[in-house]
């Protein structure tokens, strides 16, 4: 019980934005995971690239801020992974990472 009380009253506990900000940010990760089922032509390369940069910058912030915010760090690392997968799907679909399938090409 004492450890639960100390977490609740800690500088990164549920009484602070250091806790609720990352909890809300997990919605971005969940949305990215849900978009994995959508076709690649619905992915915005520009927005996905911006999300990759955003996640890297906030991973650095989460590491540098005192006290360290491991919840935010894990959330942004997860978002970076999801966005990199989405960016690779977009790049493959647009022919940047290999041959784009074109079934109408003459043989």
Residue pairs with C-beta under 8 A, 6 or more apart in sequence:
7 13
8 14
8 15
9 15
10 67
11 18
11 67
12 18
12 19
12 67
12 69
12 70
12 71
13 19
14 20
18 67
18 69
18 71
18 72
19 71
21 72
22 69
22 71
22 72
22 74
22 75
23 71
25 72
25 75
25 76
25 79
26 75
26 78
28 51
28 79
29 75
29 78
29 79
29 82
32 51
32 79
32 82
32 83
32 86
33 82
35 42
35 43
35 86
36 82
36 85
36 86
36 89
39 93
40 89
40 90
40 92
40 93
40 94
41 93
43 86
43 87
43 89
43 90
43 93
44 90
45 87
45 90
45 91
45 94
48 83
48 86
48 87
48 90
49 87
51 79
51 83
52 80
52 83
52 84
52 87
55 76
55 77
55 79
55 80
55 83
56 76
56 80
58 72
58 76
59 73
59 76
59 77
59 80
61 72
62 68
62 69
62 70
62 72
62 73
62 76
63 73
88 97
91 97
92 98
93 100
94 100
